[in-house]
Amino acid sequence: MANLFEPNRNYVLGDPELELIGDREKLAQWRHKKIGPAFYRLGRKIVYRGADLNAWAEANRVEPREPGQS
């Protein structure tokens, strides 16, 4: 698995790296629907761990099929 995010780093809303997976509104929608990457809520602050973002990205990886496969 390639690491899109630094595994030992914490990311907060507003970090430009998070734009890779979605803007603030999209991340808020996913948190509300409980479908996005794992996160911590520390008071009013939202924190994403790099390792959790990488795991979520890997779980959502799509493997393209060869032509002619069903």
N, C-alpha and C positions, 0 to 999 in steps of 0.2 A: 504494500500500500504506500503510495506517495503521500507525504505530509503536505497538505495545502496550508496548514497553520502550524506554528511552533507549538509542539506538544506541551511544553512546560510554561507556557505563557497564558495569562488571563487576558481576555478581551472584554471591553465594555462597549456599550452602545456609543456610537460616535467614532469608534476606531475604523479607519478606512478599510482595513482588511475584511471586516464583516460585510462590506458591500459586495464581496465575492459571492455570498450566498443570498443576500437580500437586503433591501433597505430597511430602515427603522420600522416602517409601517408593516412590511411583510413579516419581519421577525416578531412584532407585537401580535399579529394575527396568528402566527404559528404557536406562540406561547399560549394564547387564549384557547386555541383549539387543541393544544398539547400534541402537536405533530412535528415541531421543529427540533433542533438540537437541544440536548440537556443544558440547563442553566441554573444559576444560583440567584436567588432574590435576597439581596442584603439591604434591608430597609427598602428604599425606593430604587436602589441601584441594581441593574441586571448585569451579571458576570457570566461569561462563557469561558470554559477551559479549552485550550487549544486541542488537547487530546479528545475531548468530547466532540468538538467540531470536526476533527478528522474522522472519528468513528461514525458520526452522522453522515458525513460526505461519502464514506466508503459504503455504508448501508444503502445509500441512494444511487450508487453507481449503476449505470446501465451498460450492459455488454452488448455491442451490436452483433447482429446475426449475419452469417454469410448469406449471400444471395442464393435463393432456392431452398433455404431452410424454413420450416414452418414453426 
